[in-house]
Amino acid sequence: MLRRSVLMLGLSLITIGSVQAQERGSSDEAIAMVKKGIAYIKEVGKEKAFAEFANPANKTFHDRDLYLFVYDQNGINLSHGVNPKMQGKNLLEMRAGDKFIIKDMIELTNTKGKGWVDYQWPNPVSKALEAKSSYVEKVDNYFVGCGVYK
């Protein structure tokens, strides 16, 4: 009886873990979304693509807690998947704790072209401040990014 209870508890924890994992996007999914976004920009142009990135009804660029954002090399937000109030604003000095998030992303994309930046950010699903890591990739004079909550 005790063995069965322990087994059932173990299976329950595995199930809970997999449900939580399904509620959050993965690192691979974030990279894939950025790649899809870049391909879409090349296909339809920046104006149309940036509008679709900001359109929450577009499920190609909005999946659970995954969404795209775009900034130019001066820190101006060109598109944001969940916060349209950010669009057009210079967020170069935006901080999360002791980190200048956009400056870090610009530096990374200018030196390596692409990669990951870690910081704290409000989760649009849970509304809580959570650890986040964003994959960013430079395209011309801007970069496209997508983050995952940890």
N, C-alpha and C positions, 0 to 999 in steps of 0.2 A: 504494500500500500504506500509506504514512504517512497519507495523507488518510483512508483507511478506518479506521485505528487511532484517529485523533483523533476521528472521527465516532462510533465505537463507544464510546470513553471518554466523550464528551459525553453520549450517550444513556444510558450507565450512571449517570452522575452525576445526570441528570434523574430517572431511575427511582428511585434511592436517595433523592433529595430528596422525591419524591412519596410513597414508602412511609413515610418518617419523618413527613411531614405527616399521613398517614392515621392514624398511631399516636397522634397528639396531637389534642386538641380545638382548635377555632378560637375566636376571640373571638365570632364570630357564633353559634356553637353554644353557648357559655357563656351569652350573653344569652338565647338561645331556651330553654335549660334553666331559667334563673331565671324567665322568663315562664311556662313550663309549670308550674313549682313553685308560683308564686303563684296561677295558675288552679286548680291542684289543691287548694290550701289553701281557696280560696273554695268549691270543689265539695264537699269531704269534711270540712272542718274541720282545725284545727291538729293535734290529737292524732294522727289517722290519717295526715295528710300528713307530719308530722315523723317518724313511725315508718317510713313508706315511703322517705323521703329517706335514712334511716339503714340501710335494708335493701339490702345489696349485690346481692341477687338481683333487685331491681327495676331493670331495664335502662332504664326511662324516665328515671331519675334517677342512673344510673351508666353512663357511656359512656367507655371507655378511661381517660383520666386526668381526666375530668370528673365531678364530683359536687357535690351541694348542701350548703350549711351554713347554719345559722340562728342568729342571736344576738339577744338583746334589747338594749334601750338602756342596760342596766347592764353589758353585757359577758358575760352568762351564755349559755353555749352551749345552745341548745334542740334542736339536731339536727346531726349531722355524718356525712357520707356514708362516710367511711373510718376514722374513729377514734371508736368509741362511748365510749371513756374520757373524752372531752372533754365529753360531754353532762352538763348540770347544773352544770358548773364555771364559776366566774367567771374569765374570761380577759382581763379589761380591761387588765391589766398585761403581757400576753404580748408579748414582743419577738422580733423577727427582726432581728438586727444592731442598728442604732440606731433602728429603727422600732417604734412601738407599733401593731401591725397592727389590732387590734379598735378601739382608740381612733380610729385614722384612718378606719376604716369607719363608725363611729358619727358622727363629725364630718361626713363626706361625706354620709351619708344624712340627717342632720339639716339640713344647709345646702342641699343640691342635690336630695335625694330619691333619686338614683341616680348611678352612675358607676363609675370604675375606681380601684383602689388597687394600687400596685406594691410588692413585697417579695420576700424569699427564703423558700422553703418546701420541705420534703422531698417529692419526687415519689413517690406511692404505687406507681408502676410501676417507675421506675428506682432508687428508694431514695436518690437523690442530692439534695443541696441545690441547688435551681435557682431561677432568676428566675421569678417568677410575677406575674400580674396578675389580680385578681379583680374581677368585675362584681358590684356589690351594689345592691339596690333595697329601699327602705323600704316596709314594709307595717304599718300601725297603729303599735305600739310595738316592732317588731322589724324585722330585715332579713334577706333571703334573698340568698345569694351563690353564685357558681360561678367558679372560677379556671381560667386557662390557663397552662401552662408555656411559657416562651419558648425 
